[in-house]
Amino acid sequence: MDMDLDHVRDRFDVLLRDRSRGTTADITEHTVIYWDRDRAMGVHLCADPPGLRRSFRIGS
């Protein structure tokens, strides 16, 4: 099955939209997706303070 970015974003939207604040979906060892008000966002994690490398928006 081919998955484009919009399809993946829609799946994360459904997965996270109604979960409690702080719920994440792990997509790699150092990357998670979370729900931010009205859209799925991702963040790269790192061991060094402050712990977040950079946030990114999923899809459009």
C-alpha positions in Angstrom: 0.0 0.0 0.0 1.4 3.4 -1.0 1.0 6.1 1.6 1.4 9.8 0.8 2.0 12.4 3.5 -1.7 13.5 3.6 -2.9 9.9 4.2 -0.4 9.5 7.0 -1.4 12.8 8.5 -5.0 11.8 8.4 -4.3 8.6 10.3 -2.4 10.4 13.0 -5.2 13.0 13.3 -7.7 10.1 13.9 -5.3 8.4 16.3 -4.5 11.4 18.5 -7.4 13.9 18.2 -9.4 12.5 21.1 -6.6 11.4 23.4 -5.6 13.2 26.5 -3.0 15.9 26.5 0.5 14.5 26.4 -0.3 11.5 24.3 2.2 10.7 21.6 2.7 8.2 18.8 6.3 7.0 18.4 7.2 6.9 14.7 11.0 6.4 15.2 13.3 5.9 18.1 13.8 9.7 18.4 10.6 11.1 16.7 7.1 11.3 18.1 3.8 12.8 16.8 1.4 14.6 19.1 -1.9 16.5 18.8 -1.6 20.3 19.0 -5.1 21.9 19.2 -6.1 21.3 15.6 -3.4 19.4 13.9 -0.8 16.6 14.2 2.7 17.9 15.0 6.0 16.0 15.2 9.1 16.5 17.3 12.6 15.1 17.1 13.8 14.2 20.6 17.4 14.3 21.9 19.1 13.2 25.1 20.7 16.6 25.7 18.8 19.4 27.4 16.3 20.8 26.7 15.3 17.4 25.2 13.6 18.7 22.0 15.5 19.2 18.8 12.9 20.7 16.6 9.1 20.6 16.0 7.6 20.1 12.6 4.1 20.1 11.1 2.8 17.0 9.6 1.4 17.7 6.1 -0.4 20.8 5.1 
